[in-house]
Amino acid sequence: MKTKLLIFCLSISLTAIISCQDETPSSPVIHFHINENVKNSDEAYFKEIQQNWESYLNSNNYVRSDNAHWDHNIYPYPDYSYISLLLDIRHKLQSKKNIQCSTIGIVPLENEYYLLKMVFTEPNDDNEAFVDIKFIISVYAKKEGTKYKFYSSTAYHRTVLENIAVGNINYIIHPDHNFSLDDAKKMNEFNHQLAETFNEPPLSFDYIVANNTRDLSELTGVHLFSYSYQAVASGGMADNYNKVIYAGNNSAYYPHEVVHLYTYAKYSRQYHRWFDEGIAALLGGSTGYKIEWHWEKLRRFLNENPDYPIEDLTSLETDVPNGEYMTDFRYAIGALICQGIIDKDGMQGIFEALQAGRSDEDYFSFLEDKLHIERADFGKYVKEQVALIPAIEDAKLDSYKY
């Protein structure tokens, strides 16, 4: 399944996040501001929650499981969606950018929670009279003893929305979503199949399900950022550290993201992103279609554009430009590479690939050893393999929906 809306959240590993937590914050600092339309800023709860939020952001300690500002009972870490955004803000501060965090509301909700909603902005590089909105987020707070602690939007909605358990999976359902028990049972069966494939015990996890990525944003508490409004409003992500799948695909069945939970459970981010996405697309498809559908789209595109450059991995981390916004080079080509590894050595070859290292150098070194693909010949190899893919007629493409 496509993860375009939130994909950048997955690009930062928790190891990298934790490694930067003890750095001294650079000047300038975050400028905090209360929107002029806020009417309850003199309330005691408002002042304390606002002060705690400022303390949290100024601490430069965003994700450690011992962070005193956050509750860790529901999920051990704040959501990916928050942390990657906040680390981007930290990076901008270190690059001498001025950042403002404007509070536009702190209001009481049910079950003694409070909603804290903020807008992060920075001056426009071309015209300082204007600002760019970086993102708008919601965080939740609840008093524990004498102090308010923060909860992610996911943790809050887990307590107030309908939860349905199906096998090892706990579904948290957006109010507008029409939940399918049949799809949920199919998802649980796939989960158990993957457990056998990966030689791991079946995983238990939360599954946030919404009709589209815009509804999903409401549940993740990330209301606006650079990927909020895409041509295809379907996608999601896997939060490996909290064992949560976010599904904005209008389905209780999301096999691609479950594969990500297993690659992490088995090898804990020892792997290159192309092996991770490749095996997820191969076993779990993407955007509601099995991998054969995406291979056909790739085959057609390369037939029509035989000189299209596919040598550089970084430049390929985008959609195939065929106007459909549904097939990612990384998924289609990555799955093709993984299929070649399986054809040679079965899943044991994939396990070796997932332990080969995270750098591009590690990736190509493994391909050279395992499949005898020289880095300089990567594009040639891919085009040769794509040419071998049997064509699928238009009338049969829909048979590859899952």
C-alpha positions, 0 to 999 in steps of 0.5 A: 500500500502506498505510504506517500502521505506519511512516508517521511515519518518512516525515513528516520530510525529510532536509533538515529532519533535517540542519538541526537537527543543529548545535543545542546539546542542551537540558537535561535530557539523556538518562539512560542505564541498564543493566538489572539483568538484564544479566550481561556489562556488565563485558566490554570490548566491552560497555563500548566499545559502550555508551560509543559509543552514549552518545556518539552520542546526546549528539552531537546528530548523528544522520544526517549521512553523515560521522557517525563513529559509523556505518558508511556502506559499506552504506547512506549514512544510518541508517534512517528508522525510527531517525532519526525516533524519535531526533529525537522524543526530541530534541524531547522533551528540548528540551521539558524532558522526561526521557528514559531509555535502558535497555540490556537487552542487548549480545551477540555475533552471527555475522560478528563483529557485536554486537546492542545492544537498548535501551528508551526511556522517559519519565515519565508526564505524569499520574502520575510514578510510572509511565513510558511506553515510547516505543520499543524498538530494536535497533542492531548494532555491528562493530569496524572497526580499533580502534573499533566502528561502528554498523549499522542493523538493515537493513544487518545483515540484508542481510549475514545473510539470503538475498538474491535479485536480480531485475533492478534489485531486490535482495530481502532475505527474512525467513526465514518468507517464501515468496518468489515469483519471479513477483511479483518479476519483475512488480515489476521490470517495473513498475519499468521502466514507471515509469522510462519514465513518469518519464523516468528511468533504471530505479532499483536498490534493496533490497527488504526483504520480510516476511509482515506488519508485525510480522515487518518490525519485526524486520528494521528493528530497531524492535520497539515504538512507537506504531503497532506493533499495528494492526488490519491488520498489512500495510504498509511504507515507502520509504526514499528516501535509502538506496533501500530498500523495506520491505514487510510485505505478504507480497509481492515486489510493492509498486508504491505504494512504488516510485513514492515512490522515483521522485518523490524521484529526480526532484524530491528532496522538492520536493513536497507530501505529498498529491501524493506519496501521490496519484500513488503511490496512483494508479499503484501502488494501496494495501493490495493493491488498485488505486485504483479499489477505494479510490475505491469505498470512498470513494464508498460512505462519502461516500454514507452520510455526505454531511456528513462534513467533508473540507475540512482536509487535516491532519484527512484524514490517516487511514483512511476510518472504514468499519471496514476500516482499508484506505483512507486519505483522503489516498491516495484523494482525492490520487489523484483530484486527480492523475487530474484533473491527468493528464486535463488535462495528462498526466504533465507536469502531475504533474511540475509538481505535484511541483515546486510546493512542500511547504506547504499553501499551495503545494498549494492555489495549484497546484490553483487555477492548474491545476484552478481549485479554490479552497481554500474549495471543496476539499471540494465539488470532491472530493464532486462528483468522487466522485459521478461515479465509477462504482459497483463491485458487491461481486462485482467488487471482488476483481477489483481486487486486484493 
